[in-house]
Amino acid sequence: MPHNKPEKTFKAGAVRASIFVNTYQKDGQKIPIRKVVLEVRYRDKHGVWKSSSSLSLNELPKAITALQQAYEYLLHPPPPEVPPSPEVDHSKHHNQDTSSFQH
């Protein structure tokens, strides 16, 4: 499994479909490539968390659910994060004379 943090993880029981973003350069532009990693999380006999890519019969429907959610996310990924715009001080606009307005 990649060592970077997933962009998004979809869980169904012990099954996880995690989306990782890798970027590469093409013509001076960064191009994001998203990939899905499917895994089953479990604890071994010592209580240590482990991962497996093998699925039991009962895990197959959960994998389908997690993969379907990942697929929908990949079809409609969120827009890139935009830094918040500076706050506008609206109090300066409240000095208008509103006595002539009719309700």
C-alpha positions as CSV (number, residue, x, y, z in Angstrom):
1,M,0.0,0.0,0.0
2,P,1.3,3.5,-0.7
3,H,2.8,5.4,2.2
4,N,1.1,8.7,1.5
5,K,-2.3,9.5,3.0
6,P,-5.4,8.7,1.0
7,E,-7.5,11.5,-0.4
8,K,-10.6,9.7,0.5
9,T,-11.5,6.3,2.0
10,F,-14.8,4.5,1.7
11,K,-15.5,1.8,4.3
12,A,-18.0,-1.1,4.3
13,G,-17.4,-3.2,7.3
14,A,-13.7,-4.3,7.3
15,V,-13.4,-3.5,3.6
16,R,-11.8,-0.2,2.6
17,A,-11.5,1.4,-0.8
18,S,-9.0,4.2,-0.5
19,I,-8.2,6.8,-3.2
20,F,-4.7,8.0,-3.6
21,V,-3.6,10.9,-5.7
22,N,-0.3,10.8,-7.6
23,T,0.8,13.7,-9.8
24,Y,3.1,13.7,-12.8
25,Q,4.4,16.6,-14.9
26,K,3.4,17.0,-18.5
27,D,4.3,20.1,-20.5
28,G,5.0,22.0,-17.3
29,Q,1.6,21.1,-15.8
30,K,0.9,18.9,-12.8
31,I,-1.6,16.2,-13.8
32,P,-3.3,14.3,-10.9
33,I,-3.8,10.6,-11.3
34,R,-6.2,8.9,-8.8
35,K,-6.0,5.2,-8.0
36,V,-8.0,3.0,-5.8
37,V,-6.5,0.6,-3.3
38,L,-8.8,-2.1,-1.9
39,E,-8.0,-3.8,1.3
40,V,-9.6,-5.8,4.2
41,R,-8.5,-4.7,7.7
42,Y,-8.3,-7.2,10.5
43,R,-6.5,-7.9,13.8
44,D,-4.2,-10.8,14.1
45,K,-4.1,-13.1,17.1
46,H,-1.9,-10.6,18.9
47,G,-4.3,-7.7,18.3
48,V,-2.1,-6.0,15.7
49,W,-3.9,-4.4,12.7
50,K,-3.2,-6.1,9.4
51,S,-4.3,-5.6,5.8
52,S,-5.2,-8.2,3.2
53,S,-6.2,-8.1,-0.4
54,S,-8.0,-11.5,-0.1
55,L,-11.7,-11.3,0.2
56,S,-14.1,-13.9,1.8
57,L,-17.6,-14.5,0.4
58,N,-19.1,-12.2,3.0
59,E,-16.7,-9.4,2.1
60,L,-17.4,-9.4,-1.6
61,P,-20.7,-7.4,-1.3
62,K,-18.9,-4.9,1.0
63,A,-16.1,-4.6,-1.5
64,I,-18.7,-3.9,-4.2
65,T,-20.3,-1.2,-2.1
66,A,-16.9,0.5,-1.2
67,L,-15.7,0.3,-4.8
68,Q,-19.0,1.7,-6.1
69,Q,-18.7,4.7,-3.8
70,A,-15.0,5.2,-4.9
71,Y,-16.1,5.0,-8.5
72,E,-18.8,7.7,-8.0
73,Y,-16.2,9.9,-6.2
74,L,-13.8,9.5,-9.1
75,L,-16.5,10.4,-11.6
76,H,-17.2,13.6,-9.7
77,P,-14.1,14.6,-7.7
78,P,-14.2,17.6,-5.5
79,P,-12.9,20.9,-6.9
80,P,-9.4,21.8,-5.9
81,E,-9.2,23.7,-2.7
82,V,-9.3,27.4,-3.1
83,P,-7.9,29.6,-0.3
84,P,-10.7,31.6,1.5
85,S,-11.2,35.1,0.3
86,P,-10.5,38.0,2.7
87,E,-13.4,39.0,4.9
88,V,-15.4,41.9,3.7
89,D,-16.5,44.5,6.3
90,H,-20.2,44.9,5.6
91,S,-20.7,47.3,8.5
92,K,-19.5,50.2,6.4
93,H,-22.5,49.8,4.1
94,H,-25.1,50.2,6.9
95,N,-24.8,54.0,7.1
96,Q,-27.3,54.5,4.3
97,D,-30.5,56.4,5.0
98,T,-33.3,53.8,4.6
99,S,-36.2,56.1,5.7
100,S,-37.2,56.7,2.0
101,F,-37.6,52.9,1.3
102,Q,-41.1,51.6,1.2
103,H,-41.9,48.2,2.6
